[in-house]
Amino acid sequence: MIDPATFFTIVLMAGVTYLTRIGGYVVLRNRTLSARATAVMEAAPGCVLISVIAPDFVSKNPADLAALAITVLAATRLSMLPTVLIGVGAAGLLRHFIA
């Protein structure tokens, strides 16, 4: 059973990610963006996702630290979606088997 606070945190972060993605396009839809501004708009949702795993940088749980290392390795070689899937899968499996 998932903790209600965790559930609402996930839902709110998903909403913020969605609003960040859609809001930028709605507000800036009639403007021509520079390559730099476009890169910032593309990176914003990733920044929200990073805030999810950032607390694991100070974790003492070896499963979380191993999952973080796997995710960083995946991020150096893959795009965002496969990296997120690998990170979530690694964290779930390692927490199940190690913790």
N, C-alpha and C positions, 0 to 999 in steps of 0.2 A: 504494500500500500504506500502510495506516495504521500509525503507530507504536504498539507495544504499550502504552506508558505512556499515550498519548493515549486509546487504546481503553479501558483499565481506568479511567482518570479519568472518561470519559464514562459508563461503566457504573456506577461508584460514585456519581457525582452523580445519575444517574437513580434509583438505589436509594435514596439519601438523600431525593430529592424524593418518591418514592413513600411511603417510611416516614413522612416528615413529614406527608404528606396523610392516610394511613391511620391512623397512630399517634394523631393528634389526635382523630379520630373514634372510635377504639376506646376510648381513655382517657376521653374526655368524653361518651360516648354516652348516659349516664343523667343528665346534667346539662343544665340550661337555661343557655345561654350568653347573655351580654349582646351587644348589637350590636357593641361594641368588640372583645370576645373573638372573635366570629365573623369580624370583619374581619382580625384578626391571623392566625387560622387560614387564611383565604383567601390572605393575602399571603405566608405562609411559603415555599411552593414558588417563588414569583416571586423571593424573595430568593436562593434557591439558584441560580436561572438568572442573576440579576444577577452572581453571583460568577464565572460563566463569562466574561462580557464585560468585567468590571471591569479586567482587565489591559490591554485595548485602550485604556483611557483614557490610558495612558502609552506607547502604541505609537508608533513613528516611521514605521510603514508607512502610506502614504497610503491604501491600499485598506482597511485596518482602520478608519482614522479616518473615511473616507467612509461605510463600512458602519455605523459607530457613529452617525453623524449621521442616516443614513436610518432607523435603528432608533429613535432618540430621537424623530424626527418621526412615525414610525408609532405610537409609544407614546402620543403626545399625542392621537391621533385614533382609535385602534383598541383593541380588547380584547387580552388577553395572547396568545392563540393566533395570531391573524393577525400580531401584532407579532413574535413569535418566528419565524414562518415567513418573514416579510419580512426580518428581521435575518439569519437563516441564509442565505437566498437571496442577499441583497445581499453578504454577506461572501464567499460562494463565487464569485459572478460577478465581483466586483471584484478578488478575489485572483487569479482566473484571467486577467483582462484587464489589470490594472494591475501586479501584482507580477511 
